Amino acid sequence: QIQLVESGGGLVQPGESLRLSCAVSGFSLDYYFIAWFRQAPGKEREGVSCITNIGNTYYSDSAKGRFTVSRDIATNTVYLQMNSLKVEDTAVYYCASSTNRCARDEMDYWGKGTLVTVSS
């Protein structure tokens, strides 16, 4: 059974950091792309970052330079390290998997999300 479970969200102040985790079960990260998306209230879900089956990484313009995606093959976990957080980073963050690409419409499985709130 394929599952993706996010964790690590919370309330932080602007400028602080958080690390999100996406625990994957039912398949190996060697064969799948894992992407992070986020959805803020009243807005569409948008891509944040992606790590491919061979470890290549991609970032949205808003994430470049502040966020880092990584993975641990041994524990089947993908991480999103978020630094210098801004109020506009507030959203529910989701991880999702694909066998083909990092695009949202190519994602096969989704986690339930973890809430990140950045507020002073």
C-alpha positions in Angstrom: 0.0 0.0 0.0 1.4 3.3 -1.1 1.4 6.1 1.5 3.0 9.5 1.9 2.8 11.1 5.3 4.0 14.6 5.9 5.1 16.0 9.3 7.1 18.9 10.7 4.7 21.8 10.2 4.0 24.3 12.8 3.9 28.0 13.8 7.1 30.0 13.4 8.1 33.6 13.2 9.4 35.3 10.0 13.0 34.5 9.5 12.9 31.2 11.3 13.3 27.7 9.9 11.3 24.5 9.7 12.1 21.1 8.3 9.3 19.1 6.8 9.4 15.3 6.4 7.6 13.1 3.9 7.7 9.5 5.0 7.0 7.2 2.1 5.9 3.6 2.2 5.0 1.1 -0.5 7.7 2.0 -3.0 11.3 3.0 -3.2 12.6 6.5 -3.7 15.0 5.1 -6.3 12.1 4.8 -8.7 9.9 7.8 -8.0 9.9 11.5 -8.2 8.8 13.2 -5.0 7.5 16.8 -5.1 6.4 19.3 -2.5 3.4 21.5 -3.2 1.7 24.1 -1.0 -1.8 25.6 -0.9 -2.5 28.9 0.9 -6.1 29.8 1.8 -8.0 31.0 -1.3 -5.1 30.1 -3.6 -4.3 27.3 -6.0 -1.9 24.5 -5.1 1.5 25.4 -6.3 4.7 23.5 -6.8 7.6 24.3 -4.4 10.3 21.7 -5.0 10.9 18.3 -6.5 13.6 15.6 -6.2 13.8 13.0 -9.0 14.5 9.3 -8.8 18.2 10.0 -9.5 18.4 12.9 -7.0 18.1 15.9 -9.3 16.4 18.8 -7.5 14.2 21.6 -8.7 12.7 24.7 -7.0 10.1 27.3 -7.6 11.4 30.8 -7.9 9.9 31.6 -4.4 11.8 28.6 -2.9 15.2 29.1 -4.6 17.9 30.0 -2.2 15.8 29.4 0.9 14.5 25.9 0.6 16.4 22.6 0.2 14.9 19.3 -0.7 16.8 16.1 0.1 16.1 12.4 0.6 17.2 9.5 2.7 17.0 6.3 0.7 17.6 4.1 3.7 14.6 5.5 5.6 12.5 6.3 2.5 12.0 9.8 3.7 12.1 13.1 1.8 12.8 16.4 3.5 12.1 20.0 2.8 14.4 22.3 4.8 12.8 25.8 4.8 14.9 28.7 5.9 14.3 32.4 6.2 10.5 31.8 6.2 8.2 34.6 5.2 4.6 35.3 6.0 3.7 34.4 2.5 5.1 30.9 3.0 2.0 30.2 5.1 0.2 27.2 3.6 -0.6 23.6 3.9 2.4 21.7 2.4 1.8 18.4 0.6 4.2 15.8 -0.7 3.3 13.8 -3.8 4.8 11.1 -5.9 5.2 10.4 -9.6 6.9 7.9 -11.8 7.4 10.3 -14.6 7.7 14.0 -13.9 7.6 16.7 -11.3 4.4 18.3 -12.7 1.3 18.5 -10.5 -0.9 16.7 -13.1 1.6 13.8 -13.2 1.4 13.1 -9.4 -0.1 9.7 -8.6 -0.3 9.8 -4.8 -0.6 12.6 -2.3 -0.1 13.0 1.4 -2.7 14.7 3.6 -0.6 17.8 4.2 1.0 19.6 7.1 0.2 23.2 8.0 3.0 25.8 8.1 2.1 29.1 9.6 4.6 32.0 9.6 3.4 34.8 11.8 4.8 37.4 14.2 
